[in-house]
Amino acid sequence: MAKYHVYGIGAALVDTEIEVTDGDLQQLHVEKGLMTLVDEVRHGHLVDHLHHHLIASRRASGGSAANSIIAVSSFGGKAFYSCKVADDDNGRFYLNDLAEAGVGFHQNGEQVEGITGKCLVLITPDAERSMNTFLGVSETVSIDNLNTEAITQSEYLYMEGYLVTSDTGRAAAIRAREVAEQHGVKTVLSLSDPGMVTFFKTGLEEMMGDRVDILFCNEAEALGWTNSDTLENAAEQLKNSASTFAITLGSDGALVFDGDNLHRIQPHPVTAVDTNGAGDMFAGAFLYAITHGYSYEAAGNFASLAAANVVSQFGPRLNAEQYPEILQSLVSAL
C-alpha cells in the first residue's frame, strides 16, 4: 500500500483577497479572469492602491496545487507537497500551515534567502477572480526540491500547470513525472489557466510526456488545448492527451471521462461570491474520492459539491466543519 495518496508539486503562495469592481480592474489594467505574473513592485502598487478594499480573510498557504493537496488531506487522505519558500515570515507561516493541514513536505532546503511568493486575488461582484502573482523564490523551484522517495511511495503525482512558466519548475515537473512513470505512479496534470494553454502549450506538452493518467481543465482550457469549437469535440480530442479527464464547467457542472464512458456531472446551484480555488477544490476532492475506491462518476459528483461550497464563500478553502459534512455525501454514494 502506498504511503501517500497524492504527491503534489507547485507554487507556494500566500494569498490576499480583495473585493473590487470591474472599473477597478480597468483602471489598474488587470486582465479579468486570468492569472498574470507580476514583479514585486507591481504587486506592491496594486496592494497600495486597493488597501481600503481588503476583506476580512485569514492568511492561508495557497498556490493552485497546494489548494488541491490540502483538500486531499482535509478530507482524510495522505498527501505530500513539494514547493519552495523563503526564510521569511510568510515562508515560516506557509510550512507551518501545511503541517497543520496534515500535509507532508520535504524537511530540508525549503527555506532560502529571498521573498516567499504571494498572490493578489481580485474578486469582482460576479464572483470572478483575477490573480496577480509575484512568484518570489517559488519561481526557482527545481529538481532539488523534489522528494523522489515520496513520489515513489504515492499513488498519484499531481503537477500544477503554472510550473510551465519557470524553466526550473518545468524541469522539476518533467523529472517528477519520469520518476512516477518508472515506479508505476499515476500522473495527473492540471492545465491551470487559459493563459498557460495559449502561451505555454509546448512546455505543458513536455510536462505531460506521451500522456497523463488524468487531466484536469476547465472549458476554456479544454477548447484551447484541443483547438476545438465545441465542448464535444474537445472532449474527444482530450483522449489523445490523457487516459481519463475532468472538464469543469462552472455553474453547468462538469464532464468526467473514466477511460470508457463520459459522465455528465450535474451542478449544485449556489450563489457564487468567489470562484478562487473552485477548480483546485474540484481536483483535490476528485483525487481523494478515486484514491478511496469510488468511481469517477461518484468522484465527479463529490468534487462538484465541494467546489460549489467553495465558491459560495470567500477563500479557496472550506471551513474545517464543512469537510466531514461534504464527505457524508460521498459515503452515502456507496
C-alpha positions as a Markdown table, in Angstrom:
| # | Residue | x | y | z |
|---|---|---|---|---|
| 1 | Met | 0.0 | 0.0 | 0.0 |
| 2 | Ala | 1.3 | 3.5 | -0.9 |
| 3 | Lys | 2.3 | 5.8 | 1.9 |
| 4 | Tyr | 0.7 | 8.8 | 0.2 |
| 5 | His | -2.5 | 9.0 | -1.9 |
| 6 | Val | -1.2 | 12.1 | -3.7 |
| 7 | Tyr | 2.1 | 13.8 | -4.1 |
| 8 | Gly | 1.9 | 17.4 | -5.4 |
| 9 | Ile | 4.4 | 19.9 | -6.8 |
| 10 | Gly | 3.6 | 23.5 | -7.4 |
| 11 | Ala | 4.0 | 27.1 | -6.3 |
| 12 | Ala | 4.0 | 28.2 | -2.7 |
| 13 | Leu | 2.0 | 31.5 | -2.5 |
| 14 | Val | 0.4 | 33.4 | 0.3 |
| 15 | Asp | -2.9 | 34.9 | -0.9 |
| 16 | Thr | -4.5 | 38.2 | -0.2 |
| 17 | Glu | -8.1 | 38.6 | -1.4 |
| 18 | Ile | -9.6 | 41.9 | -2.3 |
| 19 | Glu | -13.1 | 42.8 | -3.4 |
| 20 | Val | -13.0 | 45.1 | -6.5 |
| 21 | Thr | -15.2 | 46.4 | -9.3 |
| 22 | Asp | -14.8 | 45.9 | -13.0 |
| 23 | Gly | -13.9 | 49.6 | -13.0 |
| 24 | Asp | -11.0 | 48.9 | -10.6 |
| 25 | Leu | -9.7 | 46.2 | -13.0 |
| 26 | Gln | -9.8 | 48.5 | -15.9 |
| 27 | Gln | -8.2 | 51.4 | -14.1 |
| 28 | Leu | -5.4 | 49.1 | -12.9 |
| 29 | His | -5.1 | 47.4 | -16.3 |
| 30 | Val | -5.7 | 43.9 | -14.8 |
| 31 | Glu | -6.9 | 41.2 | -17.2 |
| 32 | Lys | -10.1 | 39.8 | -15.8 |
| 33 | Gly | -10.3 | 36.1 | -15.0 |
| 34 | Leu | -6.7 | 35.3 | -15.7 |
| 35 | Met | -3.5 | 34.7 | -13.7 |
| 36 | Thr | -0.9 | 37.4 | -14.5 |
| 37 | Leu | 2.7 | 37.2 | -13.3 |
| 38 | Val | 3.9 | 40.5 | -11.8 |
| 39 | Asp | 7.1 | 41.7 | -10.2 |
| 40 | Glu | 7.2 | 42.8 | -6.6 |
| 41 | Val | 6.9 | 46.5 | -7.4 |
| 42 | Arg | 3.7 | 45.9 | -9.4 |
| 43 | His | 2.3 | 43.7 | -6.7 |
| 44 | Gly | 3.0 | 46.3 | -4.1 |
| 45 | His | 1.5 | 49.0 | -6.2 |
| 46 | Leu | -1.8 | 47.0 | -6.6 |
| 47 | Val | -1.9 | 46.3 | -2.8 |
| 48 | Asp | -1.3 | 50.0 | -2.0 |
| 49 | His | -4.0 | 51.2 | -4.5 |
| 50 | Leu | -6.6 | 48.8 | -3.1 |
| 51 | His | -5.7 | 48.6 | 0.6 |
| 52 | His | -9.1 | 50.0 | 1.5 |
| 53 | His | -10.8 | 47.1 | -0.2 |
| 54 | Leu | -9.1 | 44.4 | 1.9 |
| 55 | Ile | -11.7 | 41.8 | 3.0 |
| 56 | Ala | -11.5 | 40.0 | 6.4 |
| 57 | Ser | -9.9 | 36.7 | 5.5 |
| 58 | Arg | -7.2 | 34.8 | 7.4 |
| 59 | Arg | -3.9 | 34.2 | 5.8 |
| 60 | Ala | -3.5 | 30.7 | 4.4 |
| 61 | Ser | -1.0 | 28.9 | 2.3 |
| 62 | Gly | -2.0 | 28.9 | -1.3 |
| 63 | Gly | -1.0 | 28.1 | -4.8 |
| 64 | Ser | -3.1 | 26.0 | -7.1 |
| 65 | Ala | -1.7 | 22.6 | -6.5 |
| 66 | Ala | -1.3 | 23.4 | -2.8 |
| 67 | Asn | -5.0 | 24.1 | -2.5 |
| 68 | Ser | -5.7 | 20.7 | -4.1 |
| 69 | Ile | -3.3 | 18.8 | -1.9 |
| 70 | Ile | -4.6 | 20.5 | 1.2 |
| 71 | Ala | -8.1 | 19.4 | 0.1 |
| 72 | Val | -7.0 | 15.8 | -0.2 |
| 73 | Ser | -5.6 | 15.9 | 3.3 |
| 74 | Ser | -8.5 | 17.8 | 4.8 |
| 75 | Phe | -10.9 | 15.1 | 3.6 |
| 76 | Gly | -8.8 | 12.5 | 5.3 |
| 77 | Gly | -6.3 | 11.5 | 2.6 |
| 78 | Lys | -2.5 | 11.3 | 2.9 |
| 79 | Ala | -0.7 | 13.9 | 0.9 |
| 80 | Phe | 2.8 | 15.3 | 0.3 |
| 81 | Tyr | 3.8 | 18.7 | -1.3 |
| 82 | Ser | 7.0 | 19.9 | -2.8 |
| 83 | Cys | 7.5 | 23.7 | -3.1 |
| 84 | Lys | 9.9 | 26.4 | -2.3 |
| 85 | Val | 9.6 | 29.3 | 0.2 |
| 86 | Ala | 11.9 | 31.9 | 1.6 |
| 87 | Asp | 13.3 | 32.2 | 5.1 |
| 88 | Asp | 10.8 | 35.0 | 6.0 |
| 89 | Asp | 7.6 | 35.3 | 8.0 |
| 90 | Asn | 5.4 | 34.2 | 5.1 |
| 91 | Gly | 7.7 | 31.2 | 4.4 |
| 92 | Arg | 7.6 | 30.0 | 8.0 |
| 93 | Phe | 3.9 | 30.5 | 8.1 |
| 94 | Tyr | 3.5 | 28.6 | 4.9 |
| 95 | Leu | 5.2 | 25.5 | 6.0 |
| 96 | Asn | 3.5 | 25.6 | 9.4 |
| 97 | Asp | 0.1 | 25.9 | 7.6 |
| 98 | Leu | 0.9 | 22.8 | 5.5 |
| 99 | Ala | 1.9 | 20.9 | 8.7 |
| 100 | Glu | -1.4 | 22.0 | 10.4 |
| 101 | Ala | -3.3 | 20.8 | 7.4 |
| 102 | Gly | -1.7 | 17.3 | 7.7 |
| 103 | Val | 0.4 | 17.7 | 4.5 |
| 104 | Gly | 3.9 | 16.2 | 4.5 |
| 105 | Phe | 6.7 | 18.2 | 2.9 |
| 106 | His | 10.5 | 17.9 | 2.4 |
| 107 | Gln | 12.3 | 18.9 | 5.6 |
| 108 | Asn | 15.5 | 20.1 | 4.0 |
| 109 | Gly | 16.1 | 23.1 | 1.9 |
| 110 | Glu | 12.7 | 24.7 | 1.5 |
| 111 | Gln | 13.6 | 28.0 | 3.1 |
| 112 | Val | 16.2 | 30.1 | 1.3 |
| 113 | Glu | 17.1 | 33.8 | 1.1 |
| 114 | Gly | 14.6 | 35.9 | -0.8 |
| 115 | Ile | 10.9 | 36.6 | -0.6 |
| 116 | Thr | 8.1 | 34.0 | -0.4 |
| 117 | Gly | 5.7 | 34.1 | -3.3 |
| 118 | Lys | 2.4 | 35.9 | -2.9 |
| 119 | Cys | -0.8 | 36.3 | -4.9 |
| 120 | Leu | -3.2 | 39.2 | -5.0 |
| 121 | Val | -6.7 | 37.8 | -5.8 |
| 122 | Leu | -9.1 | 40.4 | -7.1 |
| 123 | Ile | -12.8 | 39.4 | -6.7 |
| 124 | Thr | -15.4 | 41.2 | -8.8 |
| 125 | Pro | -19.2 | 41.2 | -8.0 |
| 126 | Asp | -19.8 | 38.4 | -10.5 |
| 127 | Ala | -17.5 | 36.2 | -8.3 |
| 128 | Glu | -14.8 | 36.0 | -11.0 |
| 129 | Arg | -11.2 | 36.0 | -9.7 |
| 130 | Ser | -8.3 | 37.8 | -11.4 |
| 131 | Met | -4.9 | 36.9 | -10.0 |
| 132 | Asn | -1.8 | 38.9 | -9.9 |
| 133 | Thr | 1.1 | 36.7 | -8.8 |
| 134 | Phe | 4.6 | 37.6 | -7.6 |
| 135 | Leu | 6.3 | 34.2 | -7.5 |
| 136 | Gly | 9.3 | 35.2 | -5.4 |
| 137 | Val | 11.6 | 32.3 | -4.7 |
| 138 | Ser | 8.8 | 29.9 | -5.9 |
| 139 | Glu | 9.9 | 30.9 | -9.4 |
| 140 | Thr | 13.1 | 28.9 | -8.8 |
| 141 | Val | 11.5 | 25.7 | -7.5 |
| 142 | Ser | 13.6 | 23.0 | -9.1 |
| 143 | Ile | 14.6 | 19.3 | -9.2 |
| 144 | Asp | 16.4 | 19.9 | -5.9 |
| 145 | Asn | 13.0 | 20.5 | -4.2 |
| 146 | Leu | 11.7 | 17.1 | -5.2 |
| 147 | Asn | 11.5 | 14.2 | -2.8 |
| 148 | Thr | 11.8 | 11.3 | -5.2 |
| 149 | Glu | 11.3 | 8.7 | -2.4 |
| 150 | Ala | 7.9 | 10.3 | -1.5 |
| 151 | Ile | 6.9 | 10.2 | -5.2 |
| 152 | Thr | 7.7 | 6.5 | -5.5 |
| 153 | Gln | 5.6 | 6.0 | -2.3 |
| 154 | Ser | 2.5 | 7.7 | -3.8 |
| 155 | Glu | -0.5 | 6.5 | -5.8 |
| 156 | Tyr | -0.7 | 9.7 | -7.9 |
| 157 | Leu | 1.7 | 12.6 | -8.8 |
| 158 | Tyr | -0.2 | 15.9 | -9.3 |
| 159 | Met | 1.5 | 18.6 | -11.4 |
| 160 | Glu | 0.4 | 22.2 | -11.5 |
| 161 | Gly | 0.3 | 23.7 | -15.0 |
| 162 | Tyr | 1.6 | 27.0 | -13.7 |
| 163 | Leu | 5.0 | 25.4 | -13.3 |
| 164 | Val | 5.4 | 25.8 | -17.0 |
| 165 | Thr | 6.3 | 29.5 | -16.7 |
| 166 | Ser | 9.5 | 28.7 | -14.8 |
| 167 | Asp | 12.4 | 26.8 | -16.6 |
| 168 | Thr | 13.4 | 25.1 | -13.4 |
| 169 | Gly | 9.8 | 24.4 | -12.3 |
| 170 | Arg | 9.0 | 22.8 | -15.7 |
| 171 | Ala | 12.2 | 20.7 | -15.4 |
| 172 | Ala | 11.2 | 19.6 | -11.9 |
| 173 | Ala | 7.7 | 18.6 | -13.1 |
| 174 | Ile | 9.2 | 16.6 | -16.0 |
| 175 | Arg | 11.6 | 14.9 | -13.7 |
| 176 | Ala | 8.9 | 14.1 | -11.2 |
| 177 | Arg | 6.8 | 12.6 | -14.0 |
| 178 | Glu | 9.7 | 10.5 | -15.2 |
| 179 | Val | 10.2 | 9.1 | -11.6 |
| 180 | Ala | 6.5 | 8.5 | -11.3 |
| 181 | Glu | 6.3 | 6.6 | -14.6 |
| 182 | Gln | 9.3 | 4.5 | -13.7 |
| 183 | His | 7.7 | 3.4 | -10.5 |
| 184 | Gly | 4.1 | 2.8 | -11.6 |
| 185 | Val | 2.8 | 6.0 | -10.0 |
| 186 | Lys | -0.1 | 7.5 | -11.9 |
| 187 | Thr | 0.3 | 11.0 | -13.3 |
| 188 | Val | -2.0 | 14.0 | -13.1 |
| 189 | Leu | -1.7 | 17.4 | -14.8 |
| 190 | Ser | -3.9 | 20.5 | -14.3 |
| 191 | Leu | -3.8 | 23.0 | -17.2 |
| 192 | Ser | -4.4 | 25.7 | -14.5 |
| 193 | Asp | -5.3 | 28.7 | -16.6 |
| 194 | Pro | -6.3 | 29.6 | -20.2 |
| 195 | Gly | -3.2 | 31.8 | -20.4 |
| 196 | Met | -1.0 | 28.8 | -19.8 |
| 197 | Val | -2.6 | 26.9 | -22.7 |
| 198 | Thr | -2.3 | 29.9 | -25.0 |
| 199 | Phe | 1.3 | 30.9 | -24.3 |
| 200 | Phe | 3.0 | 27.8 | -22.9 |
| 201 | Lys | 1.4 | 24.8 | -24.7 |
| 202 | Thr | 4.7 | 23.4 | -25.8 |
| 203 | Gly | 6.0 | 23.5 | -22.3 |
| 204 | Leu | 2.9 | 21.8 | -21.0 |
| 205 | Glu | 3.3 | 19.1 | -23.6 |
| 206 | Glu | 6.8 | 18.5 | -22.3 |
| 207 | Met | 5.4 | 18.2 | -18.7 |
| 208 | Met | 2.7 | 15.8 | -19.9 |
| 209 | Gly | 5.0 | 13.5 | -21.8 |
| 210 | Asp | 3.3 | 10.9 | -24.0 |
| 211 | Arg | 0.1 | 11.2 | -22.0 |
| 212 | Val | -1.0 | 11.6 | -18.4 |
| 213 | Asp | -3.4 | 9.3 | -16.5 |
| 214 | Ile | -5.7 | 12.2 | -15.5 |
| 215 | Leu | -6.0 | 15.7 | -16.9 |
| 216 | Phe | -7.9 | 18.5 | -15.1 |
| 217 | Cys | -9.1 | 21.6 | -17.0 |
| 218 | Asn | -12.0 | 24.0 | -17.4 |
| 219 | Glu | -14.0 | 24.5 | -20.6 |
| 220 | Ala | -11.8 | 27.4 | -21.9 |
| 221 | Glu | -8.6 | 25.4 | -21.4 |
| 222 | Ala | -10.1 | 22.3 | -23.0 |
| 223 | Leu | -11.2 | 24.3 | -26.1 |
| 224 | Gly | -7.8 | 26.0 | -26.3 |
| 225 | Trp | -5.8 | 22.8 | -25.8 |
| 226 | Thr | -7.6 | 20.9 | -28.5 |
| 227 | Asn | -8.2 | 23.9 | -30.8 |
| 228 | Ser | -11.8 | 23.0 | -30.8 |
| 229 | Asp | -15.0 | 25.0 | -31.3 |
| 230 | Thr | -17.3 | 22.7 | -29.3 |
| 231 | Leu | -17.0 | 21.0 | -26.0 |
| 232 | Glu | -18.0 | 17.7 | -27.5 |
| 233 | Asn | -15.1 | 17.8 | -29.9 |
| 234 | Ala | -12.7 | 19.0 | -27.2 |
| 235 | Ala | -13.7 | 16.0 | -25.0 |
| 236 | Glu | -13.0 | 13.6 | -27.9 |
| 237 | Gln | -9.6 | 15.2 | -28.6 |
| 238 | Leu | -8.5 | 15.2 | -25.0 |
| 239 | Lys | -8.4 | 11.4 | -25.2 |
| 240 | Asn | -5.2 | 11.9 | -27.2 |
| 241 | Ser | -3.6 | 13.6 | -24.2 |
| 242 | Ala | -4.9 | 11.7 | -21.2 |
| 243 | Ser | -6.3 | 8.3 | -20.3 |
| 244 | Thr | -9.0 | 10.0 | -18.2 |
| 245 | Phe | -10.0 | 13.6 | -17.6 |
| 246 | Ala | -12.4 | 16.0 | -16.0 |
| 247 | Ile | -13.6 | 19.3 | -17.6 |
| 248 | Thr | -15.1 | 21.7 | -15.1 |
| 249 | Leu | -18.0 | 23.8 | -16.5 |
| 250 | Gly | -18.6 | 26.3 | -13.7 |
| 251 | Ser | -22.3 | 26.6 | -13.0 |
| 252 | Asp | -23.0 | 23.9 | -15.6 |
| 253 | Gly | -21.3 | 21.1 | -13.6 |
| 254 | Ala | -18.5 | 19.1 | -15.2 |
| 255 | Leu | -17.7 | 16.4 | -17.8 |
| 256 | Val | -15.8 | 13.4 | -16.5 |
| 257 | Phe | -14.2 | 10.6 | -18.7 |
| 258 | Asp | -13.3 | 7.4 | -16.9 |
| 259 | Gly | -11.5 | 5.8 | -19.8 |
| 260 | Asp | -14.6 | 4.2 | -21.1 |
| 261 | Asn | -17.6 | 6.4 | -20.5 |
| 262 | Leu | -18.2 | 10.2 | -20.5 |
| 263 | His | -20.3 | 11.2 | -17.4 |
| 264 | Arg | -22.2 | 14.5 | -17.2 |
| 265 | Ile | -21.9 | 15.8 | -13.7 |
| 266 | Gln | -24.7 | 17.9 | -12.6 |
| 267 | Pro | -24.0 | 21.3 | -10.8 |
| 268 | His | -25.1 | 22.2 | -7.3 |
| 269 | Pro | -26.8 | 25.6 | -7.6 |
| 270 | Val | -25.3 | 28.1 | -5.2 |
| 271 | Thr | -24.9 | 31.9 | -5.1 |
| 272 | Ala | -21.3 | 32.3 | -6.1 |
| 273 | Val | -19.3 | 35.1 | -4.4 |
| 274 | Asp | -15.7 | 34.0 | -5.1 |
| 275 | Thr | -14.6 | 31.5 | -7.7 |
| 276 | Asn | -11.0 | 31.5 | -6.5 |
| 277 | Gly | -9.9 | 27.9 | -5.8 |
| 278 | Ala | -13.0 | 26.2 | -7.3 |
| 279 | Gly | -11.0 | 24.2 | -9.8 |
| 280 | Asp | -8.4 | 23.4 | -7.2 |
| 281 | Met | -11.0 | 22.1 | -4.8 |
| 282 | Phe | -12.6 | 20.0 | -7.6 |
| 283 | Ala | -9.3 | 18.4 | -8.3 |
| 284 | Gly | -8.5 | 17.7 | -4.7 |
| 285 | Ala | -11.9 | 16.3 | -3.8 |
| 286 | Phe | -11.9 | 14.2 | -7.0 |
| 287 | Leu | -8.4 | 12.7 | -6.2 |
| 288 | Tyr | -9.5 | 12.0 | -2.7 |
| 289 | Ala | -12.5 | 10.0 | -3.9 |
| 290 | Ile | -10.8 | 7.9 | -6.6 |
| 291 | Thr | -8.0 | 7.0 | -4.2 |
| 292 | His | -10.6 | 5.8 | -1.7 |
| 293 | Gly | -12.3 | 3.4 | -4.0 |
| 294 | Tyr | -15.0 | 5.5 | -5.6 |
| 295 | Ser | -16.0 | 5.6 | -9.3 |
| 296 | Tyr | -15.2 | 8.5 | -11.5 |
| 297 | Glu | -18.9 | 9.4 | -11.6 |
| 298 | Ala | -19.1 | 9.4 | -7.8 |
| 299 | Ala | -15.9 | 11.4 | -7.6 |
| 300 | Gly | -17.2 | 13.9 | -10.0 |
| 301 | Asn | -20.4 | 14.4 | -8.1 |
| 302 | Phe | -18.5 | 14.8 | -4.8 |
| 303 | Ala | -16.0 | 17.2 | -6.3 |
| 304 | Ser | -18.8 | 19.3 | -7.8 |
| 305 | Leu | -20.4 | 19.6 | -4.4 |
| 306 | Ala | -17.1 | 20.5 | -2.8 |
| 307 | Ala | -16.4 | 23.2 | -5.4 |
| 308 | Ala | -19.9 | 24.6 | -5.1 |
| 309 | Asn | -19.3 | 25.1 | -1.4 |
| 310 | Val | -16.0 | 26.9 | -2.0 |
| 311 | Val | -17.5 | 29.4 | -4.5 |
| 312 | Ser | -20.3 | 30.3 | -2.1 |
| 313 | Gln | -17.8 | 31.8 | 0.4 |
| 314 | Phe | -14.6 | 33.8 | 0.3 |
| 315 | Gly | -11.3 | 32.0 | 0.0 |
| 316 | Pro | -10.1 | 28.8 | -1.7 |
| 317 | Arg | -10.6 | 26.5 | 1.3 |
| 318 | Leu | -13.6 | 25.1 | 3.1 |
| 319 | Asn | -14.2 | 25.7 | 6.8 |
| 320 | Ala | -13.0 | 22.8 | 9.0 |
| 321 | Glu | -16.5 | 21.6 | 9.8 |
| 322 | Gln | -17.5 | 21.6 | 6.1 |
| 323 | Tyr | -15.1 | 18.7 | 5.1 |
| 324 | Pro | -16.8 | 16.0 | 7.1 |
| 325 | Glu | -20.3 | 17.3 | 6.2 |
| 326 | Ile | -19.5 | 17.1 | 2.4 |
| 327 | Leu | -17.7 | 13.8 | 2.9 |
| 328 | Gln | -21.0 | 12.3 | 4.1 |
| 329 | Ser | -22.4 | 12.8 | 0.6 |
| 330 | Leu | -19.6 | 10.6 | -0.8 |
| 331 | Val | -20.1 | 7.9 | 1.8 |
| 332 | Ser | -23.8 | 7.7 | 1.1 |
| 333 | Ala | -22.9 | 7.1 | -2.6 |
| 334 | Leu | -21.7 | 3.6 | -1.8 |
